[in-house]
Amino acid sequence: MRLSILGAAGKVGRLTVAEALARGHHVRALARTPARIPLTPGPGSLERVAGDVLDPSAVERAVAGADAVVCTFGAPLTWETITREPTICERGTRTALEAMARAGVDRLICMTAIGLGESRTRGRWVFRSIIRPLLLGRIYADRERQERLVRASGVRWSLVRPAELTDAPAGPWRAVDPDDHTGAEPARVPRATVAGFLMHEAATGEFLGRAPILTAGQGPASIHEDAVTPLRSRDIQERNDR
């Protein structure tokens, strides 16, 4: 596949680029600092595009000719985003959707977060009751606007809502419907596992038009055959940490 990854220099973005290359995809990766995107071994090919997700011309270069666009960007947790509402997710997603329309690309996989929309009651108690309202409230307002844009866009979309992110090695994932309360409550998921899931969704469209919560697998009944291999993701993480 020809994939455009926006926000490719972030933690999840770099892992997603590496996973896409390992699966043999052609990747066009957009980042403000392209040198931060490592060229990891794999049968795929990488084209780095310098630019910001708010720059229409840079985004259009990144998405032109793509079979699918994968959005992994977001506002970091800083004092500024705790006290002032960011707009990067809303504005960047609008820029991406407009560029996709001009380029004739109609497939979007967009990473957001657990706790948005109908998933607002999901996750660990400490996350729902303390972390999200006290630290993430303004970031989540931006994410909510992002999800509304995606749903109303008219493209073939999938929203991916990871649980709390960790830097643990990749493993099996479990995609949970927000209304499904069977099994363990979604809690945490490794970033490398998220990268593998994003590539699974790009290739299969299994969750087209849906917004599953993504959490770590919880035993044989929850293990997905498409899990990223722990060795590969550990190697990727070590390279990114250097």
Order of alpha helices (4+ residues) and beta strands (2+ residues): beta-alpha-beta-beta-alpha-beta-alpha-alpha-beta-alpha-alpha-beta-beta-beta-beta-alpha-beta-alpha
